Structure formats: structure tokens, C-alpha cells
Amino acid sequence: MSPYLDEFILIALAHFFAVASPGPDFAIVLKQSISFGRRNALMTSAGVGLGILVHVTYCLLGVALLLSQSPELFNVFKYLAGAYLAYMGVQALRATAAPASKQNDAAQPVQESAFSALRRGFLVNALNPKATLFFLSLFTLVIDPDTPQSVQLFYGLYMAVATWLWFSSLSLVLSKAAVRGFFQRAGHWFDRAIGVVLLLLALRLVI
């Protein structure tokens, strides 16, 4: 692994700045943490990490090169992602105020299934054209074509695990009772604000 240490460090730094920048992944983990609590947020984070493997897989298979050479195919992918983000944004905008008896009940959040949370995180990341462009740049410009595929696979697995750990850490902080209680005092307004953010992200993707 030592001959590729410099390449790995460059990839790790690029990935850190990419994953730490606000975007659809952060927005959905934040919403899950506040709306549903720690377990769901952690499952959503795991889904985001699994979504990374989709990008790694098509880069290793050469599909990234096809996407870069076919604007029409990339646009279809981009509009699908925008539509999904817009759908989630509209759902969030429809949030209504909770009954007064439940507004301070941060310890007993309404739950959705673990699979639904996992799927939500997975789809947000896997359909994110920003992530597509990032991995396309990594695998075509940063990673040397002569780097063995086994090493490239290691890079991809590292980025998937690092993404999962990053968003899981955020979930642990954002789902604390004090943090959730702060947001849930006006929870439906918070959901609507996240809805606006998701709609703006969808608009940004397709323009």
C-alpha cells in the first residue's frame, strides 16, 4: 500500500472536504435526527455510506467514463435526483404542528422502519449528481489509471466507511434530547425549513 500512500492521502483530504460540506446528505441526516431520533438517523447514515459504494462501483466498471461522455444520460440521472429531492421537500413542507401534549416529548420520537431510513439515506446519496461529479473527478483525474483495481476498491471502501462514521457522529450529536427538544418546540416549522432547503437543492441540481 505504501507506493500509493500519497494518492490515498490526497483522496482522503478531498473526500473529507466533500463530505463535510453541506448538501443533500447533511440535510436528510439532520431531518432524520430531529424528526425521528437516533436510531433512524444512524440507519440513514448507514444508507448514505452504502450509496457511496454505488458511485465506487460504476467508477470501477467504467460507467463513470460513459456518464462523462453522454450529457443526455447524465441529465436523466440529474433529473431523477432532483425529482426525488423535490418529493422529500414537498413532504417536509406539508408538516403540521404536533399536539401540545407531544411537543416536548423528545424522548419518545415517532418512528419509521429501519429499512425506510436506510433506503432514504441510500437514495439521497446514490442519486446525488454532486457525488457523481466528485467520484468522476477522483477516478479520472486524481487516481492514476495504472493504480490496481484492488487498491482503487480499497479507496472506495475507505470513503464509504468514512462517510458512514462522519454522518453517524453527526447523528449522535443532533439526536441528543436537548438538541431535539430545541428544534421540536417548533418542529413543523423546522420541517418546513428543511423542505425549502431540499427544494432549493433540487432546483440547484437541475439548473
Secondary structure, 3 states (H helix, E strand, C coil): CHHHHHHHHHHHHHHHHHHHCCCHHHHHHHHHHHHHCHHHHHHHHHHHHHHHHHHHHHHHHCHHHHHHHCHHHHHHHHHHHHHHHHHHHHHHHCCCCCCHHHCCCCCCCCCCCHHHHHHHHHHHHHCCHHHHHHHHHHHHHHCCCCCCHHHHHHHHHHHHHHHHHHHHHHHHHHCCHHHHHHHHCCHHHHHHHHHHHHHHHHHHHHC
